[in-house]
Each structure stands twice: as structure tokens, then as C-alpha cells.
Amino acid sequence: MFLNKVPDDFFAETEQVAFCTQHMVPGIEHSNDPLLHLRSFSYQDTQLSRLGGPNWNLIPINRPICPAFNTQRDGFMQMQINKGPNYWPNRFGTPHPVPGKDGGQVLSPQPLPGGVKERVRGPKFSDHYSQATLFWNSMSDVEKLHIVGAFSFELGRCDDKGVVELMLDQINMVDNKLACLVAENLHLQPPKEIHPNHGKATKFLSQISPENSNNAFTGVGRRLAMFVHDGFDFGLASGAKAAFAGMGVIVNVIGPRKGKVNSSTTGAFLESHFTFETCRSTLFDGVFFVGGRGPEYDKLKRQGRWLHAAREAFMHYKTIGASGSAVDWLSKYALPGEIDHLVSNLKSEGVVAEQGVVLAGSQVLEAPMVIKALSDESSKHRHWARDVSAIAA
């Protein structure tokens, strides 16, 4: 702006002028006037509201004569077509903040009573990894395996080797063992340790460690999916549903249709909340397959949604229950070879449980035995010692 003539367009050249005292050229700085400092804070906000958006600095009358680069993008009235990443540091060599030793702007130190005022960042601004290391150190062994698996999965889908290597460098700054485990999964050279682990941990970050007092493993609030088909055992299913509700467990009935599902007992039925097609085991903390009699139960080996729910829940270390005829289906078709030893120990009038799998014999017509076993297993949240290496769901 040159104050040497009458404006040609008062709106474009005067009304849209956006003074901002935060923008100072090198050599000119604010004095120690507190009121001036507060006013400087307010100017940016003033222009945002007065001119309708964050890009008021791109209006011709406000645009600098010398082109300026920043990493701001989008917003109302964006007038530039930006290329390249909008973050720094990056690997593309885009313009970046210039340190003072290389000619960047540095505010001069100002002596004050008791010290010197300088615009510098404290040491913690350079600490990008200690909190991540604290998080890693605080995880249980199972959670650490999940973190390694998550990094390995996501980086394994990246086709740009440079991105993978840069990410491994960042992981290595958190913990060398973590980086080496991820590198091993990706068949890459394990990095050398360059940033020692500080060794600090807290018991309040792990979601499954019993040392964390917030991890109260009970059945209260957990969701159980009860799978039934036409001809199911009503006494066991209805008794379990009522008892679990009294214990604070949320039981949802999953049936072939939404609404009435008839049992093997004449006139007795349950109302289903989901259909086989609209339900997934990921919505629940555990699944319970109720046995029964009739043509629909004879077709279970071809019921894909039952098979998928059982395998997926098993793979996710969740509690799985089966009663009566559903036990044979679970062992032969859903989880072949996984629970044979449990089935061999199961008596017709008994209940067996191991690693979150609960099986009830064909003569178990009352709910209490099944309820106790399922509630005990469900309260453990997950069954991490279960071997799921042979299951893909």
C-alpha cells in the first residue's frame, strides 16, 4: 500500500485493508507495553471475523509484495493453488522455517528486572518421544504385541519404501525393541539404538493390566449375543437371558428374523434384536450359541453367519458359549480341531470351560450352571492365552 494518491476503489483498497500488528518486519519489535501486547493478540481475530475467513492476507491489498510461503491450506476465499505437503519437516525439500543463524528473524533480547526476555522455546518443545516411550513401557505384553502388529500391518501396506524407512526411524526414537520387532515383521534391517529408553512407566495407561485400579473386570455392562434358531431350547435360553439381565449383562438375541423366534417348546418364543445378517460379533463382548432341535438346526453347518461369528469371536479372544446340539456344530464346523479336548471331557449333564470357551451338555436344561461359567469367563474381558494362529476370520 502506498499512501500517495486517492484510492481508485475505496472498498477494495480501504475497507478490505487488514492491519495486523503481529506482522512485524525485522528490526521493528513491540515495546514492553502490556496493552500493546493484548491488542496485538486481538488483531488476528478481528480480521478473521471482519473479512469473513482466514485468508484475508491473500486479498490483493493485503498481499505482500514479496511472495510468502506458509503451510496454511483451504478455508474460505483461498486464492492460491498450493502444491506439495502442508507440513514440515518433510522429504520433498519445500520451503521451511529459517533459523536465526541462517538469516531468519530473531527478536532481540530485552533486559528486564530479574532477567532477560527472549522469544525462545523451552527444552520440552524438542522432546517429541518421551511420552510415547512412557506409553510403550506401560503396556502389558499383550498390548505390546498389538502395537507391533498394528505398525506392521499399516506399514506393510505402504508401497513407498522411503515412507516405511522414515516411519521406522520415528518408531526407533520411541523404543529400539519396538522398531526391531516391526522391522523383523517387514523383513527389513533392524535399526540400531540411537535414543535410549528412559525406563519410566505408569500403571494407569494399560487397559488390561490388573495393576490399573480402573480395570475392574466384571460382567456388568458387557454385551452378550445369544444366537438362536427356530426350535431352540427355550428353558436354557430364557433362563440365561433373564439371569444375565439381572447381573447387568446386556443380552441381545440374534435370530433368523427380527421379531418372534419359535422354540422347541410349543407356544414359547423369544424376540430377536438382530438378524444373522445384520449382526457381527465385533458388536459384542461374547457370543452364546443355543442348541435346539428341528430342521433349521440340522442345516447349521451351512449357516455362514453363525460360522463367521464363532470364528471371529474366537480369533478376537472373546468368550464363546454353546449348548446342546450347538456344541457338536461348534467343534466340527466352526472351530474344527480347536476344542476337541473340551468336547471329550464334556458330560451330557455337565458344563466345561477353558480359555473363554464354555460348553454345556445336551442334558443341561437349567440355566444356573451355564450362567456361572459364562459370567466367570466374560468377566475376564479377553482370553489372551488362547491360540488363534490357525483361525482366519
C-alpha positions in Angstrom: 0.0 0.0 0.0 1.3 3.4 -1.0 -0.2 6.4 0.7 0.5 8.7 -2.3 -2.9 9.1 -4.0 -6.6 8.8 -3.6 -7.8 5.2 -3.8 -9.3 4.1 -7.1 -11.7 1.7 -5.3 -12.4 2.6 -1.6 -13.9 -0.8 -0.8 -11.1 -2.9 -2.4 -8.2 -0.6 -1.3 -9.5 0.8 2.0 -12.4 -1.2 3.5 -10.6 -4.5 3.0 -7.3 -3.4 4.5 -6.4 -5.7 7.3 -3.8 -4.2 9.7 -2.2 -6.8 11.9 0.3 -5.7 14.4 1.6 -9.2 14.8 3.3 -8.9 11.5 6.5 -7.0 12.1 9.4 -6.6 9.7 12.9 -7.5 11.0 14.3 -4.6 13.0 10.9 -3.4 14.4 9.6 -5.0 17.6 7.0 -4.4 20.3 7.8 -2.5 23.3 7.1 -3.8 26.8 3.7 -2.2 26.9 1.2 -4.9 28.1 -1.8 -3.1 26.5 0.0 -3.2 23.1 0.7 -6.9 23.5 -3.0 -7.6 24.2 -4.1 -5.5 21.3 -1.7 -7.4 19.0 -3.4 -10.7 20.1 -6.8 -9.3 19.1 -6.0 -8.1 15.6 -5.8 -11.5 14.0 -9.2 -12.5 15.5 -10.6 -9.2 14.4 -9.7 -9.7 10.7 -11.0 -13.3 10.8 -14.5 -12.1 11.6 -14.4 -8.8 9.8 -13.3 -10.2 6.4 -15.0 -13.5 6.6 -12.3 -16.1 6.8 -8.6 -17.0 7.4 -7.3 -16.0 4.0 -7.7 -12.2 4.3 -4.0 -12.0 3.8 -4.5 -13.1 0.2 -6.7 -10.2 -0.7 -4.7 -8.0 -3.2 -4.4 -5.0 -0.9 -3.1 -7.2 2.0 -0.9 -9.5 0.0 2.8 -8.9 0.5 4.8 -7.6 -2.5 7.4 -10.3 -1.9 5.7 -13.8 -2.2 5.5 -15.5 1.1 5.2 -19.3 1.8 3.5 -21.0 4.7 1.7 -24.3 5.3 -1.8 -22.9 5.6 -4.3 -24.5 3.4 -8.0 -24.3 2.4 -10.5 -22.1 4.2 -12.9 -19.5 2.7 -11.5 -17.3 0.0 -8.5 -19.4 -0.7 -6.9 -17.8 -3.7 -3.8 -19.9 -4.2 -3.4 -23.3 -5.7 -0.9 -25.0 -3.4 1.3 -27.9 -4.3 3.3 -30.2 -2.1 2.9 -31.2 1.6 1.4 -28.7 4.1 3.7 -29.9 6.9 7.3 -29.6 7.8 9.7 -31.4 8.2 9.1 -33.4 5.0 11.2 -35.2 2.5 10.3 -33.0 -0.5 12.5 -30.0 0.2 9.7 -27.5 0.4 10.4 -24.1 2.0 10.6 -24.3 5.7 11.1 -22.1 8.8 14.6 -20.4 8.7 16.6 -20.5 11.9 18.1 -17.2 13.1 21.7 -18.4 12.4 20.7 -18.7 8.7 19.0 -15.3 8.4 15.6 -15.9 10.0 14.0 -13.3 12.1 15.2 -13.3 15.8 13.8 -10.9 18.3 16.4 -9.1 20.3 16.8 -10.0 24.0 15.3 -7.3 26.2 16.7 -6.8 29.8 14.1 -6.9 32.5 14.3 -6.6 36.3 15.5 -10.1 37.4 16.3 -11.4 33.9 16.2 -11.2 30.1 13.1 -11.5 27.9 13.7 -13.7 24.9 11.5 -15.4 22.4 12.7 -19.0 22.6 11.2 -22.4 23.1 11.8 -24.3 26.2 13.7 -27.7 26.2 10.4 -29.7 26.3 9.5 -28.4 22.9 12.2 -30.6 21.5 11.0 -33.6 23.4 8.8 -35.5 20.9 9.2 -39.0 22.1 9.3 -39.4 25.9 5.5 -39.6 26.3 5.3 -42.2 23.6 8.0 -44.2 25.3 6.2 -43.9 28.6 3.1 -45.3 26.9 5.0 -48.2 25.4 6.7 -49.0 28.7 3.3 -49.0 30.5 1.7 -51.6 28.2 1.2 -55.2 29.0 2.9 -57.9 26.9 -0.4 -58.5 25.0 -0.9 -54.8 24.3 2.7 -54.5 23.1 2.1 -57.4 20.6 -1.0 -55.5 19.3 1.0 -52.3 18.8 3.7 -54.2 16.9 1.0 -55.9 14.8 -0.7 -52.6 14.1 2.5 -50.9 12.9 3.5 -53.9 10.9 0.1 -54.2 9.2 -0.1 -50.5 8.2 3.5 -50.2 7.1 3.2 -53.5 5.3 0.5 -51.9 3.0 2.7 -49.0 2.1 4.4 -49.2 -1.3 6.8 -46.4 -0.7 9.9 -47.8 0.9 11.1 -44.3 1.8 8.0 -43.7 3.9 8.5 -47.1 5.7 12.1 -46.3 6.5 11.2 -42.8 7.8 8.5 -44.3 10.0 10.8 -46.9 11.3 13.3 -44.1 12.2 10.5 -42.4 14.2 9.5 -45.7 16.0 13.1 -46.2 16.8 13.2 -42.9 18.7 10.4 -44.3 20.9 11.9 -47.7 21.6 14.5 -49.7 19.8 13.0 -53.1 20.6 9.7 -51.9 19.2 11.3 -50.7 16.0 13.3 -54.0 15.7 10.1 -56.1 16.1 8.3 -54.1 13.4 11.4 -54.2 11.1 11.5 -58.0 11.5 7.9 -58.4 10.5 8.6 -56.3 7.4 11.8 -58.2 6.6 13.9 -55.1 6.9 17.2 -54.4 8.6 16.7 -53.8 12.3 17.8 -50.3 13.3 20.5 -49.6 15.8 19.5 -47.9 19.1 20.1 -44.2 18.9 17.7 -42.9 21.6 17.8 -44.9 24.9 14.5 -45.8 26.5 14.1 -43.8 29.7 12.6 -46.8 31.5 9.7 -44.9 33.1 6.2 -46.4 33.2 2.8 -45.8 34.9 0.1 -48.3 35.8 -2.7 -46.1 34.7 -2.3 -46.4 30.9 -2.8 -50.2 30.3 -6.3 -51.1 29.5 -6.0 -54.7 30.7 -3.3 -54.8 33.4 -4.7 -55.8 36.8 -2.3 -53.2 38.3 -4.6 -50.5 37.0 -7.3 -50.0 39.5 -9.6 -48.7 36.8 -9.6 -52.1 35.1 -12.4 -53.7 37.0 -13.1 -56.9 35.2 -16.7 -57.8 35.9 -19.7 -58.8 33.7 -21.5 -55.5 34.4 -22.1 -53.6 31.2 -20.8 -56.3 28.9 -22.9 -57.3 25.8 -23.6 -60.9 25.0 -25.0 -62.1 21.7 -27.4 -65.1 22.1 -27.7 -66.9 18.8 -31.0 -68.9 18.4 -32.8 -70.6 15.6 -36.3 -71.9 15.2 -36.5 -74.9 17.5 -34.0 -73.7 20.2 -34.1 -74.8 23.8 -36.3 -72.3 25.5 -35.7 -73.2 29.1 -32.0 -72.6 28.9 -32.1 -69.6 26.7 -34.9 -67.7 28.6 -33.4 -68.5 31.9 -29.9 -67.3 30.9 -31.3 -64.2 29.3 -33.2 -63.2 32.5 -30.4 -64.1 34.8 -27.8 -62.1 32.8 -30.1 -59.1 32.7 -30.2 -59.2 36.5 -26.4 -59.3 36.6 -26.1 -56.1 34.5 -25.1 -58.0 31.3 -26.8 -56.7 28.2 -28.1 -59.7 26.2 -29.2 -59.3 22.6 -31.0 -62.2 20.9 -29.8 -62.9 17.4 -32.3 -64.8 15.2 -33.1 -65.7 11.6 -35.5 -62.8 11.5 -36.2 -59.7 13.6 -39.0 -60.4 16.0 -40.5 -63.7 17.1 -38.3 -66.8 17.1 -40.1 -70.0 18.0 -38.6 -72.5 20.4 -38.9 -76.3 20.6 -41.5 -75.7 23.4 -44.9 -75.1 21.9 -46.0 -71.5 22.2 -42.7 -70.3 23.7 -40.6 -67.9 21.8 -38.0 -65.1 22.2 -37.9 -61.7 20.4 -34.7 -61.2 18.5 -32.9 -57.8 18.3 -30.7 -58.6 15.3 -30.9 -61.0 12.4 -28.0 -63.2 11.5 -27.3 -60.9 8.5 -27.3 -57.6 10.5 -25.2 -58.8 13.4 -21.5 -59.1 13.7 -19.5 -60.5 16.7 -17.5 -57.3 16.9 -20.5 -55.6 18.5 -20.3 -57.8 21.5 -18.0 -59.0 24.3 -19.1 -62.6 23.9 -21.3 -64.9 21.9 -23.5 -67.8 23.0 -24.9 -70.4 20.6 -28.1 -72.0 22.0 -28.7 -75.6 20.8 -32.0 -76.9 19.7 -33.9 -79.4 17.6 -35.5 -79.4 14.2 -34.7 -78.9 10.5 -33.1 -75.5 11.0 -30.5 -76.8 13.4 -29.8 -79.7 11.0 -28.7 -77.0 8.5 -26.3 -75.1 10.8 -23.2 -76.4 9.0 -24.3 -74.3 6.1 -25.1 -71.2 8.1 -22.3 -68.9 7.1 -23.2 -66.1 9.6 -23.0 -68.5 12.6 -19.7 -69.8 11.4 -18.3 -66.4 10.9 -19.5 -65.1 14.2 -17.9 -68.1 16.1 -14.6 -67.9 14.3 -14.3 -64.1 14.5 -15.1 -64.1 18.2 -12.7 -66.9 18.8 -9.9 -65.0 16.9 -10.7 -61.9 18.9 -10.1 -63.8 22.2 -13.8 -63.3 23.3 -15.9 -65.6 25.4 -17.8 -68.2 23.4 -20.5 -70.5 24.7 -22.5 -73.3 23.1 -25.1 -75.7 24.5 -26.7 -78.9 23.4 -26.6 -79.6 19.6 -24.7 -76.4 19.1 -21.7 -78.0 20.8 -21.3 -80.5 18.0 -21.7 -77.8 15.4 -19.1 -75.6 17.1 -16.5 -78.3 17.4 -16.9 -79.9 13.9 -17.8 -77.0 11.6 -17.0 -73.6 13.3 -13.8 -74.5 15.2 -12.6 -77.9 13.9 -9.6 -79.1 15.9 -9.6 -76.2 18.3 -11.9 -77.5 21.2 -11.8 -81.3 20.7 -10.2 -81.9 24.1 -13.0 -79.9 25.7 -15.7 -81.8 24.0 -14.1 -85.1 25.0 -14.3 -84.0 28.7 -17.9 -82.8 28.4 -20.6 -84.9 30.0 -24.2 -84.7 28.9 -25.4 -83.2 32.1 -22.3 -81.0 32.8 -20.5 -77.8 31.8 -16.8 -77.4 30.9 -14.9 -74.1 30.4 -11.4 -73.3 29.3 -9.8 -70.2 27.8 -13.1 -68.5 27.4 -14.9 -71.4 25.7 -17.9 -72.7 27.6 -19.7 -75.9 26.6 -22.9 -77.2 28.1 -24.0 -80.8 27.6 -27.2 -81.9 25.9 -28.9 -82.7 29.2 -28.3 -79.3 30.8 -31.8 -77.9 30.7 -31.4 -75.4 33.6 -29.5 -72.1 33.3 -27.5 -71.7 36.6 -24.5 -73.9 35.6 -24.2 -72.2 32.2 -24.7 -68.7 33.6 -22.0 -69.1 36.2 -19.5 -70.4 33.7 -20.3 -67.8 31.1 -20.3 -64.9 33.6 -16.9 -66.1 35.1 -15.3 -66.2 31.6 -16.9 -63.0 30.4 -15.7 -61.1 33.4 -12.1 -61.7 32.3 -12.7 -59.4 29.3 -10.4 -61.4 26.9 -8.6 -64.7 26.9 -5.2 -63.8 25.7 -3.5 -67.2 26.2 -5.8 -68.7 23.6 -4.0 -70.0 20.5 -5.7 -68.4 17.5 -2.9 -68.9 14.9 -5.0 -71.4 12.9 -8.1 -69.2 12.7 -8.7 -66.6 9.9 -11.9 -64.6 10.1 
